[in-house]
Amino acid sequence: MAERTEELQKKSPALPSAAQVIAYLRRHPDFLYRHPELLDIQTPPARHNDGPVVDLQHFMVERLRNDVAKLRANQDEIIANSRDNLGTQERIHKAVLALLEAETFEEFIEIITGDLVLLLEVDVVCLCIERTEGYNRRPKLDGLELLEQGAVDRIMGGKGRQVLLRDDTIRDPEVFGGASELVRSDALLRLKPSKAAPNAVLAFGTRHPGYFHPGQGTELLSFLGRIIEFGIRSWLDLPRP
């Protein structure tokens, strides 16, 4: 074992001594200028080591270092959020194009409840419609759920709320039907395409808790909702709300 250790030490390059480092820096005074990142890991000397004098310079340098570290962390978070927003925007645009290419109303609904699952990278999409006097039968298409009258306001938590994001949901068969066991986080979007149409909710569900959360922006989801409302109104020749 000793021979092996000695052999490894011989093969490992010898580190420069303190004197060699000092000599190198004197020969290359612009080294730290060309490598400023090294300053972040150095410990600045205190100007006064003894006595009642407080070294404010040392304190200020340490505080500036902490500020720089926080700024870099914030910068990384902003960049990550920007990339995520661009990805979401691209997926929403593809979803809108798919909806505009529907050739029949049935195909339009199938795109909502089927294709949007892949396009928006979620696990389930359901279109929930309140019962009306003229229609009380359970929809035949997968992804369509029939709600009791007044259920939309209750589910959304009030008449004024247009979008509801839930980061950790419990089983909700009223909205997701047979897929409710899978859903752990969801985004609910109120739909009111026409004054002649029943209230509805478009629900996006995922198996990942925290995928949707109240702090997220809802502009892109709202935009998608307006496109779907316009499509339903156009296909069924309904008046505006």
C-alpha positions, 0 to 999 in steps of 0.5 A: 500500500505504501509503495502504491501511494508513493507511486501515485504521488510521483505521477501526480503533478506537484502543486506550485508553492506560495512563492511560485504563485506570488512570483507568477502574479508579479510577472502577470499583473493582469491575471486577476483582471482576465480571470475575475471569477477567482476573486469570488472565492478569495478571502480579503485581508482585514485592515485591522486585526487587533484593537477596537477598530472595526474593519468596515471594508472587509464587511462591505466586501463580504456583503457585496459578495453575498449580493452578487451571489443572490443576483446570479441566483435570481438571474438563473431563475429568470432565465429558467422562467423565460425558457419555460414561458417560451416553451409554453407559448410555443405549445399554446400556439400549436394548440391554437393552430390545431383547433383552427384546422378542425373541419367539423365541430366533432373534430374540434371537440376531439382536438380539445379533449384528445390532441391538447393532451399531447400538444400541452404536455399534460395527462388529461383534458376534460370539457365539463358542461352544465346540464340544460333542460334540453340536454341531460344525457351523458356525452358519448365522447371521452373527455366530455363531462356533464355537470349539475346546473350551478356547478361551474361557479362552485368549482371555480370558487365564485362567479368572478374567477376565470382561471383556477390553478391548483398545485395539489388536488384531491380526487375530483371525479366531477371534473375528470371523471374516470381519470380523477385518480391520476390527477394531482395538479390541475388548471381550470378555465371557465368557458362562456362562448355565448349567452345561448350556451351553458356554462362550462369548464375546460380542465387540464390535469397532470399527475405531477403535484405542483405542476400548476400553482397559483403563482403562475401567469394565466394569460396564455391559458386565457388566450386559449380559452378565448380561441375555444369560445370563438370556435364553439360560437362559430361552429354552432352559429351562436350569438356573443355572450 
